[in-house]
Amino acid sequence: MSRSYILSILFLFSVVVSSFGADKNNIVIAKALAHDVIENAPLQTVRTFNAETSVVASALIALFTETNDTVFLAYAQAYADKFVNDDGTIPTIDLTTFDSQNIIAALFLFDLYNVTRDAKYLRGVSYVREQLMRQPRTTDRAFLRDAQSRQQLHLNTLFDICPFYARFATIFDRSAIFGDISVQFDEFDKRTVDAKSGLNFDAWSATKQEIWANSATGLSNFISAQGMAFYMLAMVESLEYFPMNNPSRFRIVAQLNRVAKALAKQQDGKTGMWYQLLNAPKRGGNLPDANASAIMLYSIQKGVRLGVMPNTFSKTASKAFDGVVKNAIQKQSDEKQNIVFAPGRINLGQNDGSLTSYVGVTKEKNNAYAVAAMIKALVEK
């Protein structure tokens, strides 16, 4: 990448690209982020079929669709072909663990099928669907995160499962699935919503015995930006495939708009981003979260485009876009563009749900979820 090309990108960053619809400028930045990921995460270092690489692959396919630059498609397809056999089996994932991240890892195979028409990728989708058919549930039919969750609901499970489930229902004409998807959003919302703020706690335990659970309510202690970002994106990307006349669609749209209004009130006026913990804004170590902010701005953009959110939310997305560009995309010593201060994915159960466990999570350079969301935001119409 030439020095003059790099400097042109940095100039775009310095002027903050406040005109959010400047498509050509946005594509330049998206390409810079994508090239950096490709160069710094060569496929020979990827050992398993996994959620992180898969969400990036989905973003690269979106960028290919926008630019027709085959470099991006080639990376995504080579990744899939490394792990998905011709019969659709994916040996490096263990379906018997019922890990919900196995599901989100396969979501980009729909995108790959759409651009290549290679039926192998649909066979891969069907292979992972076998896990979903047997996914453990609560007594109220809500999906559990994995085989060990014991009557627990975690917001990021909706992101892992529901968009895949909705796309499967559409492409394989299984309309009854949409009723099951609506059950997921209804149950999670009923158990986790905070009536005062309109936001949702990260998790809920029926037994109230988890180390992170409040002994009286079963709720986790915190409402995190990351949890809300995954929740919002789960709704938007599921609604994209919901039939217009499905009565459950209207309930999910209402939930989405309630969440969007509540999040707009929580947006930091100075940075345009969202703090890691939304119900503890003044606590020490709680800082703006590039990962969650990128996912939220993309979710809002897409929600507005799909018509499930009013255009008034575009201002919220634009402010978040400028904030991420200003505060989280930085030039490193190797003259590459990276997203910094992007906390890794929080999984309650692997930590105690304390303040320290949230604010102390590793802040990654080019976190997969942040990069994928930002690339998609940059190419979103």
C-alpha positions as CSV (number, residue, x, y, z in Angstrom):
1,M,0.0,0.0,0.0
2,S,1.6,3.3,-1.1
3,R,2.4,6.1,1.3
4,S,0.3,8.6,-0.6
5,Y,-2.7,6.2,-0.4
6,I,-2.2,5.9,3.3
7,L,-2.0,9.7,3.7
8,S,-5.2,10.2,1.8
9,I,-7.0,7.8,4.1
10,L,-5.6,9.6,7.2
11,F,-6.8,12.9,5.7
12,L,-10.3,11.5,5.5
13,F,-10.0,10.5,9.2
14,S,-8.8,13.9,10.2
15,V,-11.8,15.7,8.7
16,V,-14.0,13.1,10.4
17,V,-16.1,12.4,7.3
18,S,-19.0,14.2,8.9
19,S,-21.0,13.9,5.7
20,F,-22.2,10.4,6.5
21,G,-23.4,9.6,3.0
22,A,-20.0,10.3,1.3
23,D,-19.9,6.8,-0.2
24,K,-16.6,6.9,-2.1
25,N,-14.7,8.2,1.0
26,N,-16.4,5.6,3.1
27,I,-15.3,2.8,0.7
28,V,-11.7,4.0,0.9
29,I,-11.7,3.6,4.7
30,A,-13.5,0.2,4.5
31,K,-10.9,-1.1,2.1
32,A,-8.1,0.1,4.3
33,L,-9.6,-1.7,7.3
34,A,-10.2,-4.8,5.2
35,H,-6.7,-5.0,3.7
36,D,-5.2,-4.6,7.2
37,V,-7.2,-7.5,8.5
38,I,-6.3,-9.7,5.5
39,E,-2.6,-8.9,5.9
40,N,-2.5,-9.4,9.6
41,A,-4.7,-12.5,9.9
42,P,-3.5,-14.8,7.1
43,L,-5.6,-17.9,6.7
44,Q,-2.8,-20.3,7.5
45,T,-3.0,-19.0,11.1
46,V,-6.7,-19.8,11.4
47,R,-7.0,-23.2,12.9
48,T,-10.8,-23.6,13.3
49,F,-14.1,-22.5,11.8
50,N,-15.0,-19.8,14.3
51,A,-17.4,-16.9,14.9
52,E,-14.8,-14.1,14.8
53,T,-13.3,-15.0,11.4
54,S,-16.8,-15.7,10.0
55,V,-18.2,-12.3,10.9
56,V,-15.2,-10.7,9.2
57,A,-15.8,-12.9,6.2
58,S,-19.4,-11.7,6.0
59,A,-18.2,-8.1,6.0
60,L,-15.6,-8.8,3.3
61,I,-18.3,-10.3,1.1
62,A,-20.4,-7.1,1.6
63,L,-17.4,-5.1,0.6
64,F,-16.9,-7.3,-2.5
65,T,-20.5,-6.8,-3.4
66,E,-20.1,-3.0,-3.2
67,T,-16.7,-2.8,-4.9
68,N,-16.4,-5.9,-7.1
69,D,-12.9,-6.3,-5.7
70,T,-12.3,-10.0,-5.8
71,V,-9.5,-9.9,-3.1
72,F,-12.2,-9.6,-0.4
73,L,-14.3,-12.5,-1.8
74,A,-11.3,-14.7,-2.3
75,Y,-10.4,-14.4,1.4
76,A,-13.9,-15.3,2.6
77,Q,-14.2,-18.2,0.1
78,A,-10.7,-19.6,1.0
79,Y,-11.6,-19.5,4.6
80,A,-14.9,-21.4,4.0
81,D,-13.2,-23.9,1.7
82,K,-10.5,-24.6,4.3
83,F,-13.1,-25.9,6.8
84,V,-16.3,-26.8,5.0
85,N,-16.2,-30.1,3.2
86,D,-18.0,-30.8,-0.1
87,D,-20.7,-32.6,1.8
88,G,-21.2,-29.7,4.1
89,T,-19.6,-31.1,7.2
90,I,-17.4,-28.9,9.2
91,P,-15.0,-31.1,11.2
92,T,-13.4,-28.4,13.4
93,I,-16.6,-27.6,15.2
94,D,-18.3,-29.9,17.8
95,L,-22.0,-29.7,17.4
96,T,-22.5,-31.8,20.6
97,T,-21.4,-28.8,22.8
98,F,-24.4,-26.9,21.5
99,D,-22.2,-23.7,21.6
100,S,-24.4,-21.0,20.0
101,Q,-21.3,-19.5,18.4
102,N,-21.2,-22.5,16.1
103,I,-24.4,-21.0,14.6
104,I,-23.2,-17.5,14.0
105,A,-20.0,-18.9,12.5
106,A,-22.1,-20.4,9.7
107,L,-24.2,-17.3,9.0
108,F,-21.8,-16.0,6.3
109,L,-22.3,-19.2,4.3
110,F,-25.6,-17.8,3.2
111,D,-23.8,-14.7,1.8
112,L,-21.2,-16.9,0.1
113,Y,-23.8,-19.0,-1.5
114,N,-25.6,-15.9,-2.8
115,V,-22.5,-14.7,-4.7
116,T,-21.1,-18.0,-5.8
117,R,-24.2,-20.2,-6.1
118,D,-22.1,-23.1,-4.9
119,A,-24.5,-25.5,-3.1
120,K,-21.7,-26.7,-0.8
121,Y,-22.2,-23.7,1.3
122,L,-26.0,-24.4,1.8
123,R,-25.0,-27.9,2.8
124,G,-22.8,-26.3,5.4
125,V,-25.7,-24.3,6.6
126,S,-27.8,-27.4,6.9
127,Y,-25.1,-29.2,8.8
128,V,-25.0,-26.5,11.5
129,R,-28.8,-26.4,11.4
130,E,-28.7,-29.9,12.8
131,Q,-27.3,-28.5,16.1
132,L,-30.0,-25.8,16.2
133,M,-32.8,-28.5,15.9
134,R,-31.5,-30.0,19.2
135,Q,-30.3,-26.8,20.9
136,P,-31.1,-26.9,24.6
137,R,-33.9,-24.6,25.8
138,T,-35.5,-23.2,28.9
139,T,-38.9,-24.6,30.0
140,D,-40.3,-21.5,28.1
141,R,-38.6,-22.6,24.9
142,A,-35.9,-19.9,24.9
143,F,-32.6,-21.1,23.5
144,L,-29.7,-21.7,25.9
145,R,-26.2,-20.5,25.0
146,D,-24.7,-24.0,25.3
147,A,-25.2,-27.4,27.0
148,Q,-23.9,-26.0,30.3
149,S,-26.1,-23.0,30.7
150,R,-28.7,-24.5,33.1
151,Q,-31.7,-22.3,32.6
152,Q,-29.8,-19.1,31.8
153,L,-30.5,-16.5,29.2
154,H,-27.7,-14.5,27.7
155,L,-28.4,-11.6,25.3
156,N,-25.6,-12.4,22.9
157,T,-27.3,-15.8,22.3
158,L,-29.9,-14.0,20.3
159,F,-27.2,-12.6,18.0
160,D,-25.7,-16.0,17.6
161,I,-28.9,-17.8,16.6
162,C,-31.8,-15.6,15.4
163,P,-30.3,-14.1,12.2
164,F,-29.2,-17.5,11.1
165,Y,-32.6,-19.0,12.0
166,A,-34.5,-16.3,10.0
167,R,-32.4,-16.7,6.9
168,F,-32.7,-20.5,7.1
169,A,-36.5,-20.0,7.3
170,T,-36.5,-17.8,4.2
171,I,-34.3,-19.8,1.9
172,F,-35.8,-23.2,2.9
173,D,-39.4,-21.9,3.1
174,R,-40.0,-22.8,6.7
175,S,-42.5,-20.1,7.7
176,A,-43.2,-21.7,11.1
177,I,-39.7,-20.9,12.3
178,F,-40.6,-17.2,12.5
179,G,-43.0,-18.0,15.3
180,D,-40.2,-19.7,17.2
181,I,-37.9,-16.7,16.6
182,S,-40.5,-14.4,18.1
183,V,-40.6,-16.6,21.2
184,Q,-36.9,-15.9,21.6
185,F,-37.2,-12.2,21.6
186,D,-40.4,-12.2,23.8
187,E,-38.8,-14.5,26.4
188,F,-35.4,-12.7,26.5
189,D,-37.1,-9.3,26.7
190,K,-39.5,-10.4,29.5
191,R,-36.7,-11.8,31.6
192,T,-34.0,-9.1,31.1
193,V,-35.7,-5.7,30.5
194,D,-35.1,-2.9,32.9
195,A,-38.4,-1.1,33.2
196,K,-36.8,2.2,34.2
197,S,-34.3,2.6,31.4
198,G,-35.9,0.5,28.7
199,L,-32.5,-1.4,28.3
200,N,-31.8,-5.0,29.0
201,F,-29.5,-6.7,31.4
202,D,-26.9,-9.0,29.9
203,A,-28.2,-12.2,31.4
204,W,-30.8,-13.9,33.6
205,S,-30.7,-17.1,35.6
206,A,-33.8,-19.0,36.6
207,T,-32.0,-20.6,39.5
208,K,-30.4,-17.4,40.7
209,Q,-27.4,-19.4,41.7
210,E,-24.8,-18.3,39.2
211,I,-21.9,-16.3,40.6
212,W,-22.9,-13.3,38.4
213,A,-26.7,-13.5,39.2
214,N,-28.5,-11.2,41.7
215,S,-29.9,-13.6,44.4
216,A,-33.3,-11.8,44.3
217,T,-33.9,-11.2,40.6
218,G,-31.5,-13.7,38.9
219,L,-30.3,-10.8,36.7
220,S,-26.7,-9.9,36.0
221,N,-25.5,-6.8,37.7
222,F,-24.8,-4.7,34.6
223,I,-26.3,-3.5,31.4
224,S,-23.5,-3.5,28.9
225,A,-23.2,-1.7,25.6
226,Q,-21.9,-4.9,24.1
227,G,-25.0,-6.8,25.2
228,M,-27.3,-4.2,23.9
229,A,-25.4,-3.9,20.6
230,F,-25.7,-7.7,20.0
231,Y,-29.4,-7.5,21.0
232,M,-30.1,-4.7,18.6
233,L,-28.3,-6.3,15.7
234,A,-30.0,-9.6,16.3
235,M,-33.4,-7.9,15.9
236,V,-32.4,-5.9,12.8
237,E,-30.9,-8.8,11.0
238,S,-33.8,-11.1,11.9
239,L,-36.4,-8.6,10.8
240,E,-34.7,-8.3,7.4
241,Y,-36.2,-11.7,6.6
242,F,-39.4,-11.6,8.5
243,P,-42.5,-11.7,6.3
244,M,-44.2,-8.3,6.3
245,N,-47.6,-9.8,7.3
246,N,-46.3,-11.9,10.2
247,P,-47.9,-10.5,13.4
248,S,-44.8,-11.2,15.4
249,R,-42.9,-8.8,13.3
250,F,-44.7,-5.8,14.8
251,R,-43.8,-6.8,18.3
252,I,-40.1,-7.2,17.5
253,V,-40.1,-3.8,15.7
254,A,-41.6,-2.2,18.8
255,Q,-38.9,-3.8,21.0
256,L,-36.2,-2.6,18.6
257,N,-37.5,1.0,18.6
258,R,-37.8,1.0,22.4
259,V,-34.2,-0.1,22.7
260,A,-33.0,2.4,20.1
261,K,-34.7,5.3,21.9
262,A,-33.2,4.2,25.2
263,L,-29.7,3.8,23.7
264,A,-29.9,7.3,22.0
265,K,-30.4,8.7,25.6
266,Q,-27.2,6.9,26.7
267,Q,-25.0,8.0,23.8
268,D,-22.0,10.0,25.1
269,G,-22.4,13.6,24.1
270,K,-18.6,14.2,23.9
271,T,-17.4,11.1,22.0
272,G,-20.6,10.0,20.2
273,M,-19.9,6.5,21.5
274,W,-21.4,4.3,24.2
275,Y,-19.6,3.4,27.5
276,Q,-18.9,-0.2,28.2
277,L,-21.4,-0.3,31.1
278,L,-24.6,1.7,30.5
279,N,-25.9,1.5,34.1
280,A,-22.6,2.5,35.7
281,P,-21.4,5.5,33.7
282,K,-19.4,7.1,36.5
283,R,-17.7,4.0,37.7
284,G,-13.9,3.8,37.4
285,G,-12.5,2.2,34.3
286,N,-15.7,2.4,32.4
287,L,-14.8,3.9,29.0
288,P,-16.3,4.3,25.5
289,D,-16.5,0.9,23.8
290,A,-15.5,0.9,20.1
291,N,-16.8,-2.6,19.6
292,A,-20.3,-1.9,20.8
293,S,-20.5,1.5,19.2
294,A,-19.6,0.2,15.8
295,I,-22.2,-2.6,16.0
296,M,-24.9,-0.1,17.2
297,L,-24.3,2.4,14.5
298,Y,-24.4,-0.3,11.8
299,S,-27.6,-1.7,13.4
300,I,-29.3,1.7,13.3
301,Q,-28.2,2.4,9.7
302,K,-29.6,-0.9,8.6
303,G,-32.7,-0.6,10.6
304,V,-33.5,2.8,9.0
305,R,-32.8,1.4,5.5
306,L,-35.1,-1.5,6.1
307,G,-37.8,0.8,7.3
308,V,-38.1,-0.8,10.8
309,M,-36.7,2.4,12.4
310,P,-37.6,6.0,11.7
311,N,-35.1,8.2,9.8
312,T,-34.7,10.4,12.9
313,F,-32.3,7.7,14.2
314,S,-29.9,8.5,11.4
315,K,-28.5,11.4,13.5
316,T,-27.6,9.0,16.3
317,A,-25.8,6.7,13.8
318,S,-24.0,9.6,12.2
319,K,-22.8,10.9,15.6
320,A,-21.6,7.4,16.5
321,F,-19.8,7.0,13.1
322,D,-17.9,10.3,13.6
323,G,-17.1,9.2,17.2
324,V,-15.6,5.8,16.2
325,V,-13.6,7.4,13.4
326,K,-12.2,10.1,15.7
327,N,-11.6,8.1,18.8
328,A,-11.1,4.5,17.8
329,I,-9.6,4.3,14.3
330,Q,-5.9,5.1,14.7
331,K,-2.7,5.1,12.7
332,Q,-0.2,2.5,14.0
333,S,3.5,2.5,13.6
334,D,3.2,0.3,10.5
335,E,1.0,2.9,8.8
336,K,-2.1,0.6,8.9
337,Q,-5.6,1.6,10.0
338,N,-6.9,-0.3,13.0
339,I,-9.8,-0.1,15.3
340,V,-8.5,0.2,18.9
341,F,-10.2,0.0,22.3
342,A,-12.5,-2.7,21.2
343,P,-13.2,-4.9,24.2
344,G,-13.4,-8.6,23.5
345,R,-16.7,-10.5,23.7
346,I,-18.0,-10.8,27.3
347,N,-19.3,-14.3,28.3
348,L,-20.8,-14.4,31.8
349,G,-19.9,-17.8,33.3
350,Q,-16.3,-17.4,32.2
351,N,-16.2,-14.4,34.6
352,D,-18.0,-13.4,37.7
353,G,-20.0,-10.5,36.2
354,S,-18.3,-7.9,38.5
355,L,-17.3,-4.4,37.4
356,T,-13.7,-5.5,37.2
357,S,-14.6,-8.4,34.9
358,Y,-16.2,-6.0,32.4
359,V,-13.8,-3.0,32.4
360,G,-10.8,-5.3,32.7
361,V,-11.6,-7.3,29.6
362,T,-8.8,-7.3,27.1
363,K,-9.0,-4.3,24.7
364,E,-8.2,-5.7,21.3
365,K,-6.8,-4.2,18.2
366,N,-9.0,-5.0,15.2
367,N,-11.6,-6.9,17.3
368,A,-13.4,-9.0,14.7
369,Y,-16.9,-7.8,15.7
370,A,-15.9,-4.2,15.6
371,V,-14.1,-4.4,12.3
372,A,-16.9,-6.3,10.7
373,A,-19.5,-3.9,11.9
374,M,-17.5,-0.9,10.8
375,I,-16.9,-2.2,7.3
376,K,-20.6,-2.9,6.9
377,A,-21.4,0.5,8.3
378,L,-19.1,2.1,5.7
379,V,-20.8,0.3,2.8
380,E,-24.3,0.5,4.1
381,K,-26.6,2.6,1.9
